[in-house]
Amino acid sequence: MIKVLIVEDDPMVAEFNKRYLKEMKGFHLSGIVHNVRDARDFLSKEQVNLLLLDVYMPGANGLELLHFIREQKIAVDVILITAAADTEKIQTALRLGAVDYLIKPFEFERFNQALAKYKEKYAFFEKSRIFNQEELDERILHSDQRPSGELIIELPKGLTSSTLQVIIDVIKSKEGSLFSTDDIAESTLISRVSVRKYLKYLTQLGVLEESLTYGIGRPVYFYTLKKDKLSQVNM
């Protein structure tokens, strides 16, 4: 279980982040603090794996906390969730090792992507202590690259590999049964419009088989997974 500390001065935003986090499997909210001083105090007493960190807060800002974490060699990862959108702050955060940077306001889908990608890397490091170059390149350093000769499918504009992986994971859990756009949207908390685009893409690849059912109200598209075709989607 990945332990998370939310560092956010706006109680409403902190609550939204808390609700979003509760929808993500594999994460546990260890606490919420509203300033850097309390965050430093919390980190001195509790071990957490991930901070969801704002930049603008009263007193010291989030980047100063990030500096402190690196100076003290505290073993914690950081995802920035902030309205700070200027080049200097973004570059500073990335140079200090932030694993992702979300600019407010953001959609749950983007939050989902950030956490799903982080969980994948966290699990990768947890399961092994020694890696070969191919594993490290594929899973961490150059995750968008594939070995020579392997088919690479370029995603259509507007689709992302992390969201596609989230949707595929849910589809796999429904293997052998019919499911609709609404079913996937409900399970992932991704909008129906976005889910529909991904399902259409997977149908075009032959990974899904689509059927139209007429009932009361609007017609509904249902899908079934063709598991033998999943190899066409290289994640």
Secondary structure, 3 states (H helix, E strand, C coil): CEEEEEECCCHHHHHHHHHHHHCCCCEEEEEEECCHHHHHHHHHHCCCCEEEECCCCCCCCHHHHHHHHHHCCCCCEEEEEECCCCHHHHHHHHHCCCCEEEECCCCHHHHHHHHHHHHHHHHHHHHCCCCCHHHHHHHHHCCCCCCCCCCCCCCCCCCCHHHHHHHHHHHHHCCCCCEEHHHHHHHHCCCHHHHHHHHHHHHHHCCEEEEEECCCCCCEEEEEECHHHHHHCCC
